[in-house]
Amino acid sequence: PPDSTMNAGHVMGTLSLPARSRATAYVSVGRWSQDEPLIPFTVNTALPVFSLDRATADMTAHVVAMHYTLTSRPVDSVMFIARYRTYDFENNSAPFLVTDTVSYDTSVSTYTPGRNHVFDMDRKTFDAEGFYTPVPHTALRAGYTRENIGQTFRHTDSAAENKIRFSADLTGTRWFTLRGMYEHSK
């Protein structure tokens, strides 16, 4: 297998706030690279050897990941949690020009797109949830999630999802937990 390199820096912090609240943040910035020699399309000596666009992979990507959380428990029976996550994979590699390919290691065929596609992805998710505990061992919850996904060279370049949920939890004993949940997503 080829050798790949990932260098990343991470920072995390926590801040205590009034009303039994806390904010946390995590940020990671990294660079992925791989520049190993490329292997041929096939080792089948009955088929021609194609020259590649370049001799090594010469692949690089920048990655940024962030996660922010806010939790609050202003009174014993009420709790709120909000989260925001983002992941951005930015591929900075040049595409390969490809005219011919080998199918199933048995035959040569024309590669119709003419080049490979460089994949990028950006995902952002916001999630918020509230908990109410009216009596011991019982919790009522309501939550909302919004997720946006952007990606290149896929069947669907972007997608968005909104989700709401409601649940009731009963945890009266160590050996029995009951949860009823309704979730709607679009």
C-alpha positions in Angstrom: 0.0 0.0 0.0 1.1 3.6 -0.6 2.5 5.8 2.2 0.2 8.7 3.0 0.9 11.6 5.3 -1.5 13.6 7.4 -0.4 16.6 9.4 -3.0 18.2 11.6 -3.2 20.7 14.5 -6.0 20.5 17.0 -7.3 23.0 19.6 -9.9 22.4 22.2 -11.3 24.7 24.8 -14.0 24.8 27.5 -15.7 27.8 29.0 -17.9 27.7 32.1 -20.9 30.0 31.9 -23.5 31.2 34.4 -26.7 29.2 35.0 -24.8 25.9 35.1 -23.9 26.2 31.4 -20.8 25.3 29.5 -19.4 26.0 26.0 -16.8 23.8 24.3 -15.0 24.2 21.0 -12.9 21.8 19.0 -11.0 22.9 15.8 -8.8 20.7 13.7 -6.9 21.8 10.6 -5.0 19.3 8.5 -3.3 18.5 5.3 -3.3 15.1 3.6 -0.8 14.2 1.0 0.3 11.1 -1.0 3.0 11.2 -3.7 3.9 7.5 -4.2 4.6 6.0 -7.7 1.4 4.9 -9.5 0.8 1.3 -10.3 -0.2 0.4 -13.9 -3.8 -0.3 -14.8 -3.1 -4.0 -15.0 -0.3 -6.6 -14.5 -1.8 -8.7 -17.3 1.1 -8.9 -19.8 -1.3 -9.7 -22.7 -2.6 -6.1 -22.5 -0.8 -3.0 -23.5 0.8 -0.7 -20.9 -0.6 2.8 -20.9 1.4 5.8 -20.0 -0.2 7.8 -17.2 -0.6 11.5 -17.0 2.1 11.7 -14.3 4.3 9.1 -12.6 3.3 9.8 -9.0 0.0 10.4 -7.3 0.7 14.1 -6.4 -2.4 14.2 -4.3 -3.1 16.8 -1.6 -6.2 17.8 0.4 -6.9 20.3 3.2 -9.3 19.2 6.0 -11.0 21.5 8.5 -13.2 20.0 11.2 -15.0 21.9 13.9 -17.3 21.0 16.7 -19.0 23.5 19.1 -21.3 22.5 22.0 -23.3 24.5 24.4 -25.0 22.8 27.4 -27.1 24.4 30.0 -29.0 23.1 33.1 -30.6 26.3 34.5 -32.8 24.2 36.9 -32.6 20.6 38.0 -35.5 19.5 35.8 -34.5 21.3 32.5 -31.5 20.8 30.3 -30.5 22.1 26.8 -27.8 21.0 24.5 -26.9 22.6 21.2 -24.2 21.4 18.8 -22.7 22.6 15.6 -20.4 20.4 13.6 -18.6 21.1 10.3 -16.3 19.0 8.2 -14.7 20.4 5.0 -12.6 18.1 2.8 -11.0 20.3 0.0 -9.2 18.2 -2.5 -6.5 20.3 -4.2 -5.2 17.5 -6.5 -5.1 18.0 -10.2 -7.3 15.5 -12.1 -5.6 12.7 -14.2 -6.2 12.8 -17.9 -7.2 9.2 -18.8 -8.1 8.1 -22.3 -8.0 4.3 -21.9 -8.6 1.9 -19.1 -8.7 -1.8 -18.4 -12.0 -3.5 -17.5 -11.8 -6.5 -15.1 -8.1 -7.0 -16.0 -9.2 -8.6 -19.3 -9.8 -6.0 -21.9 -8.9 -2.4 -22.9 -11.7 0.1 -23.2 -12.0 3.9 -23.8 -12.6 5.8 -20.6 -15.4 8.1 -21.6 -15.1 10.9 -19.1 -11.5 11.4 -20.2 -10.3 12.2 -16.7 -10.9 11.2 -13.1 -13.0 13.4 -10.9 -11.6 15.1 -7.8 -13.9 14.6 -4.8 -14.7 17.4 -2.3 -17.0 17.3 0.6 -18.5 19.9 3.0 -20.9 18.8 5.8 -22.5 21.1 8.3 -24.8 19.9 11.1 -26.7 21.9 13.7 -28.5 19.9 16.5 -30.5 21.2 19.4 -32.3 19.2 22.1 -34.2 20.1 25.3 -34.9 17.7 28.2 -37.5 18.1 30.9 -37.7 15.8 33.9 -41.0 16.4 35.6 -40.6 13.4 38.0 -37.6 11.2 38.9 -36.7 8.5 36.3 -38.8 10.2 33.6 -37.5 12.5 30.8 -39.4 14.3 28.0 -37.2 15.4 25.1 -37.7 17.5 22.0 -35.0 18.1 19.4 -34.2 19.5 15.9 -31.4 18.7 13.5 -30.4 20.5 10.3 -27.8 18.9 8.1 -26.3 20.3 4.8 -24.0 18.2 2.6 -22.2 19.6 -0.4 -20.0 17.3 -2.5 -18.6 17.4 -6.0 -18.8 14.8 -8.7 -21.5 12.7 -7.1 -25.0 11.8 -8.4 -26.4 14.4 -6.0 -24.1 17.4 -5.4 -25.9 18.7 -2.4 -28.5 17.6 0.1 -30.3 19.1 3.1 -32.2 17.4 5.8 -34.4 18.9 8.6 -35.4 16.5 11.4 -37.6 17.0 14.4 -38.0 14.4 17.2 -39.9 14.0 20.4 -39.4 11.2 23.0 -40.3 10.1 26.5 -37.9 8.0 28.5 -38.8 5.9 31.6 -35.8 4.6 33.5 -37.3 3.4 36.8 -35.0 0.4 37.4 -31.5 -0.7 36.6 -32.7 -3.5 34.3 -35.5 -1.8 32.4 -35.6 1.3 30.2 -38.5 2.3 28.0 -38.4 5.0 25.3 -41.1 6.1 23.0 -39.9 8.3 20.1 -41.5 10.1 17.2 -39.1 11.4 14.5 -39.9 13.2 11.3 -37.3 14.0 8.7 -37.5 15.7 5.3 
